[in-house]
């Protein structure tokens, strides 16, 4: 397994009233903020969901390699079911949503102990609670600095970013960032990949935003490409 890279943007994360800490296992490197420190609970949750997913992938190799939707087969764990549904909804491979799904499932487990939860997994966020929080979109050196004002929900929302130039995600487009707001981080992650695949340059932003309008269960979209920015839906600039 590769070593975790330093994620310098985390030094700027300081959500009011929450304790923040890192929990990592394998490729999963989570930055978690809760009411009180819940490292042990988070570590158990992460290990459980990773084990379920890894065991499924060993038995269903195509699920982990396909760039097209693959139905969940056999008796899949809940995280696999959600990933398969997101892939089908947005016409991407199931693993396009894996980082968001891990953040989602760990975050939901922690909601049993903390009414305020933030789980960040490589730029993919699960946020739950009340009130609003500011979220900065990191799009690389030289990219416009974008801050979003996000209204949290007690049951949680997903805010996930796909990039062709930052991080390990595979993108068929050429964007600094495509950020999607959806009801779950699993959905937001898959949708961000689908939208990002359609943007090869700034001239593609209007068409990609129009495409996003037609996607079910997508609440808002931000696109940064070639220094240009497009935004629509429930995302609000802070």
Secondary structure as GFF3:
##gff-version 3
##sequence-region A 1 238
A	DSSP	three_ten_helix	8	12	.	.	.	ID=ss1
A	DSSP	beta_strand	19	25	.	.	.	ID=ss2
A	DSSP	beta_strand	28	34	.	.	.	ID=ss3
A	DSSP	alpha_helix	39	59	.	.	.	ID=ss4
A	DSSP	alpha_helix	61	65	.	.	.	ID=ss5
A	DSSP	alpha_helix	78	90	.	.	.	ID=ss6
A	DSSP	three_ten_helix	94	97	.	.	.	ID=ss7
A	DSSP	alpha_helix	98	110	.	.	.	ID=ss8
A	DSSP	beta_strand	117	121	.	.	.	ID=ss9
A	DSSP	beta_strand	124	128	.	.	.	ID=ss10
A	DSSP	beta_strand	132	137	.	.	.	ID=ss11
A	DSSP	beta_strand	146	151	.	.	.	ID=ss12
A	DSSP	beta_strand	157	162	.	.	.	ID=ss13
A	DSSP	beta_strand	177	182	.	.	.	ID=ss14
A	DSSP	alpha_helix	185	196	.	.	.	ID=ss15
A	DSSP	three_ten_helix	202	204	.	.	.	ID=ss16
A	DSSP	alpha_helix	205	213	.	.	.	ID=ss17
A	DSSP	beta_strand	218	225	.	.	.	ID=ss18
A	DSSP	beta_strand	228	233	.	.	.	ID=ss19
A	DSSP	beta_strand	236	237	.	.	.	ID=ss20
###
